[in-house]
Amino acid sequence: MVKNVRIVLWRHAPTPANAAGTLQGQWDTEPGGSGLELGRVAAKQLVEMYGAPTAIFTSPLKRATATAQILADVAGVDDPIVEPGINQRSYGIWEGMHIDEVARRFPRELAVRDAGGDPDIPGWETGRFVGERVASALVSCTELVLAQISDDSPTSSPESAEFPAWVGGAAPVIVFVSHGSAIATGMRRLLGLPEEPQILGNLSHANWVELERLDGQWKVARYNYGPS
C-alpha cells in the first residue's frame, strides 16, 4: 500500500460575512463574486503546482463546497466528496454576530478566545474536540484514498506513472477544503503540537497548507501559500 503522501489543506474563498466582520462558525454562508474569483485564482495555482488532485474532500458548508467545486472544474476531476469531519468549529451563540457586538456583550469570553482558549459560551466547540475531529477525518480520508490507489494500481510504488506529478517527485495529491480554525486545530493535533494558535499564525482565505507524510511522519512543507 502507498504510504508516502502529500495533502493540501485549503481554506475556503472569502464570503461577504468575512468582509463585514461577522462571525460565521457553522453558520452556512456562501462566497461572493470577488471571493469566487479569488478561489479561481487559487485553484489555478494549485493545479499548476500539483497537477490534478487524486481526490478532493470538502466541509459541508457552502463556502467550502463552492470553493472545492471550482478546483474540481479547473482540474477536470470528479466532484468533491463532502466530509463532515472537516467542518468548521461551532461558534455557538456567537454565530451571525458582528465582532463588535461580541466584544461589547462578551468581552471576557472574547479575550479568552483571542488568547487561544475556549470561551465559556453555549455551543462553543473546544479546540481539543475540533482538533481530534479534523485530524481523525484527515487521516481516515487519506488512508481510504491510498487504499483505493493500491487496489487500482498494478504496483504500490510511489513512483508509479499512475500517480499525478508533483514538484520534486511523484505522489498522490489529496485536497481538503475547510476553514481557518478547523485547519489550524486539526494540523496541531496531527503534528502533535500544543493547542496554541500563535505557533502557526493566521491562514489567509483561499491560501493553503501543504503537509507531507514520509515514512509515517507528518511535516509542514508549505504554510499560508497562495494568492492572498
N, C-alpha and C positions, 0 to 999 in steps of 0.2 A: 504493500500500500504506500502511496505517496505520503511523505511526512513533511518535507520542506514546502513552505507556502508563504505567500505574502497576502495580507489583507489590507484593504483601504477602508478607513472609517471616515465617511464623507458627511459633513454637516450640511443639512438642507439649505436651499436657497432662502434668502430673507423674505419675510412677509411684511405687509403694511403694519401689523401689530408690533413687529420688531422695531420698525422705524418710529412708531408712535410711543415706544417705551412701555408697552402693555405686556404684563407677564402672561405667558401662554401655558406652560406646562403641558398637560394633556388636553387643554382647550384646542379644538380642531380648527385651525386656520389654514388658508392657502397662500402661496406666494403670489405677489402681484406681478405686473408686467415687467418691471425692472428687475424684480427678483428672479423671474423665469429666464430673463436674458442673461443674468449673471450665472445662473445654473447651466445654460447652454455653453457659455464660455468655459466654465469649469469642466463640463462633460467632454468638450473637445480636447482640453488639455489632458484629461485622464486617459482618453483613448490614444492620444499621441504618445503618452509616456508608457502606457502598459498594454496597449492593444485592446482587443475586445475582451471584456470580463468573462470569466468562466461562469460566474453566477452573480446576480445582484439581489440582495436582500434589503428590505425597507421596513422601517417603522410603519405602523398602520395609519399614522396621522397624515392628512392631506398634503401638508407642506413637505413631507418626506416622500410620499408616493409620487407626487408631481415631479419632484427633483429626480427621483430614481427613474421615472419613465423617460425623462429627457435623455439620460445616459443610455438606456436601452435603445431608444430611437437613433441616437447618434452612432452607437456602436453596431446597430443592426443585430441585436441579440434578443433572446426571449424576454418577455415581460418580467418585471421584478417580482420576487416572492415576498409576500407580507410575513414579517416575523415579529409577533407581539413582544418578544423578549427584549428587543432593542428600542422599544417605545421610550418616549421622554418620561422623566420622573413626574409624578403628580406634584403640583404646587398647592394642592388643597384649596382652601378658601381664597387664596391669592389669585387664582386663575381668572383672567379677564380684568384684573385691576391694573390701573396705571401705577408705575413705580412710585410716583409722588403720593398717591393715596396710601400705598403700603407704608411708605416712610412716615406718613402722618399718623396712621392708625396703629401701626405695629413697629415702632422704632426699635425696641429692644430685640424683637424677633428678627427684624431685617438685619440688624447688626450681627446677630449670630450667623445668619445665612452668609452675609458678606465676608465673614471671617472663616467660612468653610464649614460651619457647623450645621446642625439640623434644628431649625426653629420649631418651637412647640406650638404648632397650629394644626387645626383639624385637617386631615387628609394629606399632609406632607409625607412624601416617601423619603426615608432616610438614605444617606449616601451609601451606607453599607448594603442596604437592601437592593438599591438600584444597581450598585456595582456588581453584586453577585448575580442579579438577574441578567444584566447585559453581558457580563463575561461568560456566563453559562451559555447564553444564546450564541455568542461569537464562536465558542469552542464547538458546540454541538452542530451548528450550521456548517462550520468549516470541515469537521470530520465527515459530515454527510456528503458534502461535495467531493471531498477527496476519495471517499469510498466509492462514489459513483464513477469518478475518473478511473480508478483502479479496475473497476468491473468492466468498463467500456474500452479500456486501452489494452493493447497487446503486451505492454510492459509497464511496470510501475516506476520505471526510472524517471526522475525529474527532467532528464534531458530529452525525453520523448518528443518527437515532432508533433505529437497530438496537442501539446500544450501551447498556449499563446506565448508570443515572445515578450520578454521583459528586458528592461535596461539592465545590463550586467548578467544576463543569463536567461534560461527558460524555466518558467514555473507557472502554475495556475494563479489567476488573479480572482479574488472574491471581494466584491464591493458591498459594504454595509452603509446604507443611507440612514442616518439617525440625527441626533440632536446634541447640542453642545454639552449639556450636563450629563446626559446618558453616556456619551462617548468618553468624557473625562473620567467619570466614576468607573465605567467598565474597563477602561485602559489601566487605571491604577490597580484594580483588582487583578487583572490579567498579568500585569507586570510585578505584582507583589509590593506595590508602593503604598505608603500610608495615605489615608483619606485627607489629603491637604491640597486644595486647589492650586496653591502657589507653586507647587512642584512643577507643573506642566504649563501653566499660563492659559490664556484665552485661545479658543479656536474660532476663527472668523467664519461667518456664513459662506457657504459654498467652497470652503477650504477643507483639506483632509489631512488625516494622519495615515502614514504607511507603516505597518508593522510586519516584520518578517519572523518566521519561526524556522530556525535552523537547528537540527539535532535536538528537537524538543524544547528549545529555549526561545522565548519571545524577546524581541528587541525593537526599538523605535528606529526606523530608517529615515523617516521624514516627519516633521510636525508643523502644522499650520501652513501647509503648502497649497498654493492655488492662486486664484485671481484676486482675492480680497486683500 
